[in-house]
């Protein structure tokens, strides 16, 4: 009798694990649309970075630069890299275009493997003010998003990662990310934050 009870317990555990895994892998219709937008964004961003690399405007070591130079007197702290200004020029039009596809999208960004966000959407790149709360909400570019959600997105190398989280602005949203690979090296990710209603 104990043997059968243990077998039933083992089967129950296996069944729960399998259903949990398959449930986590299933994207609903809108999640799938967001995933496709993330893939489109990644394709365009990688193409632009490759153009910068082949034209000599940017080198591979510069693009993978992790020497983050603090921008003085910024709160939250901002950083510069060897490529962030170039990223502003070529990435912002791409991420703004993707953001404009659906009003449920909150942000579309790229982050490196450490969660550094060199270029944000125009919506969140407003001029800095003396008010840290205003800056937190409206000037989110060139910041380090290395919280648990941010690092999981930045370092994920599977096809996609879908997370639900509470943003530092208080909004609860989905965060779907896809990895960015440049010249066979994992650079970081495209992250899309969105609400379903």
C-alpha positions as CSV (number, residue, x, y, z in Angstrom):
1,X,0.0,0.0,0.0
2,X,2.8,2.4,0.9
3,X,4.5,1.6,-2.5
4,X,1.4,2.5,-4.4
5,X,0.9,5.7,-2.4
6,X,4.5,6.7,-3.2
7,X,4.0,5.9,-6.8
8,X,0.8,8.0,-7.0
9,X,2.7,10.9,-5.2
10,X,5.5,10.6,-7.7
11,X,3.1,10.6,-10.7
12,X,1.3,13.6,-9.2
13,X,4.5,15.6,-8.9
14,X,5.6,14.7,-12.5
15,X,2.2,15.7,-13.8
16,X,2.2,19.0,-12.0
17,X,5.8,19.8,-13.2
18,X,4.9,19.0,-16.8
19,X,1.7,21.0,-16.8
20,X,3.4,23.9,-15.1
21,X,6.2,23.9,-17.8
22,X,3.8,23.7,-20.7
23,X,1.6,26.4,-19.2
24,X,4.6,28.7,-18.8
25,X,5.6,28.0,-22.4
26,X,2.2,28.9,-23.8
27,X,1.7,32.5,-25.0
28,X,-1.7,33.9,-25.5
29,X,-2.6,35.7,-28.7
30,X,-1.4,39.1,-27.6
31,X,1.8,37.7,-26.0
32,X,2.6,36.1,-29.3
33,X,2.0,39.4,-31.2
34,X,4.4,41.1,-28.7
35,X,7.0,38.3,-29.3
36,X,6.8,38.8,-33.0
37,X,7.3,42.6,-32.6
38,X,10.3,41.9,-30.4
39,X,11.8,39.6,-33.1
40,X,11.2,42.3,-35.7
41,X,12.8,44.9,-33.5
42,X,15.8,42.6,-32.8
43,X,16.3,42.1,-36.6
44,X,16.3,45.8,-37.3
45,X,18.6,46.6,-34.3
46,X,21.1,43.9,-35.2
47,X,21.1,45.1,-38.9
48,X,21.9,48.7,-37.7
49,X,24.6,47.6,-35.3
50,X,26.2,45.5,-38.1
51,X,26.1,48.5,-40.4
52,X,27.9,50.6,-37.8
53,X,30.5,47.8,-37.4
54,X,31.1,47.3,-41.1
55,X,31.3,51.0,-41.8
56,X,34.0,51.4,-39.1
57,X,31.9,53.9,-37.0
58,X,31.9,51.3,-34.2
59,X,34.1,48.4,-33.2
60,X,33.1,45.2,-31.6
61,X,35.0,46.0,-28.4
62,X,33.2,49.4,-28.3
63,X,29.8,47.7,-28.8
64,X,30.5,45.3,-26.0
65,X,31.9,48.0,-23.7
66,X,30.9,47.5,-20.1
67,X,32.9,50.4,-18.7
68,X,30.0,52.5,-17.6
69,X,30.9,56.1,-17.0
70,X,28.6,57.8,-14.4
71,X,26.9,60.9,-15.6
72,X,27.4,63.5,-12.8
73,X,24.5,64.8,-10.8
74,X,21.9,62.4,-12.1
75,X,19.3,60.7,-9.9
76,X,18.6,57.9,-10.7
77,X,22.2,57.5,-11.8
78,X,22.8,57.5,-15.6
79,X,25.8,56.2,-17.5
80,X,27.6,56.7,-20.8
81,X,29.4,54.1,-22.9
82,X,31.5,54.2,-26.0
83,X,28.4,53.5,-28.1
84,X,25.4,55.1,-26.4
85,X,25.3,58.2,-28.7
86,X,25.4,56.1,-31.8
87,X,22.7,53.9,-30.4
88,X,20.5,57.0,-29.9
89,X,20.8,57.7,-33.6
90,X,20.1,54.3,-35.0
91,X,18.1,52.5,-32.3
92,X,15.6,55.1,-31.2
93,X,13.8,55.3,-34.5
94,X,13.4,51.5,-34.5
95,X,12.1,51.2,-30.9
96,X,9.8,54.2,-31.4
97,X,8.3,52.6,-34.5
98,X,7.6,49.4,-32.6
99,X,6.2,51.2,-29.6
100,X,3.7,53.0,-32.0
101,X,2.1,49.7,-33.1
102,X,-0.2,49.2,-30.2
103,X,-1.4,51.5,-27.3
104,X,-1.0,48.6,-24.8
105,X,2.8,48.7,-25.3
106,X,4.4,50.7,-22.5
107,X,8.1,50.5,-23.6
108,X,10.4,48.9,-26.2
109,X,14.1,49.0,-25.4
110,X,17.4,47.2,-25.8
111,X,19.6,46.4,-22.8
112,X,23.0,44.8,-22.7
113,X,23.8,41.7,-20.6
114,X,24.2,43.8,-17.5
115,X,20.8,45.5,-17.8
116,X,22.3,48.8,-19.2
117,X,19.8,50.6,-21.3
118,X,21.7,52.9,-23.7
119,X,18.7,54.3,-25.6
120,X,15.0,54.6,-24.5
121,X,11.9,55.5,-26.4
122,X,11.4,59.2,-27.1
123,X,8.4,59.0,-24.7
124,X,10.9,58.3,-21.8
125,X,13.8,60.4,-22.9
126,X,12.4,63.8,-21.8
127,X,14.9,66.5,-20.6
128,X,16.2,66.0,-17.1
129,X,14.7,68.1,-14.3
130,X,15.6,68.8,-10.7
131,X,12.8,66.4,-9.6
132,X,14.0,62.8,-9.1
133,X,10.4,61.5,-9.3
134,X,9.8,63.1,-12.7
135,X,13.2,61.9,-13.9
136,X,12.4,58.3,-12.8
137,X,9.2,58.3,-14.8
138,X,10.1,60.3,-17.9
139,X,13.9,60.1,-18.4
140,X,14.7,56.4,-18.2
141,X,17.4,56.3,-20.8
142,X,21.1,55.4,-20.0
143,X,20.2,53.7,-16.8
144,X,21.1,50.4,-15.3
145,X,18.1,48.1,-15.0
146,X,19.8,45.3,-13.1
147,X,17.0,44.2,-10.8
148,X,15.9,40.6,-10.9
149,X,13.5,41.1,-13.8
150,X,15.9,43.2,-15.8
151,X,18.8,40.8,-15.4
152,X,16.7,37.8,-16.3
153,X,15.6,39.5,-19.5
154,X,19.1,40.8,-20.3
155,X,20.8,37.4,-19.8
156,X,18.2,35.1,-21.2
157,X,19.4,33.2,-24.3
158,X,16.3,31.1,-25.0
159,X,14.0,32.1,-27.8
160,X,12.0,34.4,-25.5
161,X,11.3,35.1,-21.9
162,X,8.0,36.3,-20.6
163,X,7.8,37.8,-17.1
164,X,5.1,39.6,-15.1
165,X,6.4,42.3,-12.7
166,X,5.8,45.5,-11.0
167,X,7.8,48.4,-12.5
168,X,9.5,51.0,-10.3
169,X,6.8,53.4,-11.3
170,X,4.1,51.1,-9.8
171,X,2.7,49.7,-13.0
172,X,2.1,45.9,-13.2
173,X,2.9,44.6,-16.7
174,X,4.2,41.9,-18.9
175,X,7.9,42.0,-20.0
176,X,8.7,39.9,-23.0
177,X,12.3,39.8,-24.1
178,X,14.3,38.1,-26.9
179,X,18.1,37.8,-26.9
180,X,20.3,39.9,-29.2
181,X,23.2,38.1,-30.7
182,X,25.8,40.1,-32.6
183,X,28.7,38.3,-34.4
184,X,27.9,35.1,-32.6
185,X,28.1,36.8,-29.2
186,X,25.2,37.4,-26.8
187,X,25.0,41.2,-26.5
188,X,21.7,41.5,-24.5
189,X,18.0,41.7,-25.3
190,X,15.1,43.5,-26.7
191,X,12.5,44.1,-23.9
192,X,8.9,45.0,-24.5
193,X,6.8,46.0,-21.6
194,X,3.0,45.9,-22.0
195,X,-0.4,45.8,-20.5
196,X,-3.2,43.6,-21.8
197,X,-5.9,46.3,-21.4
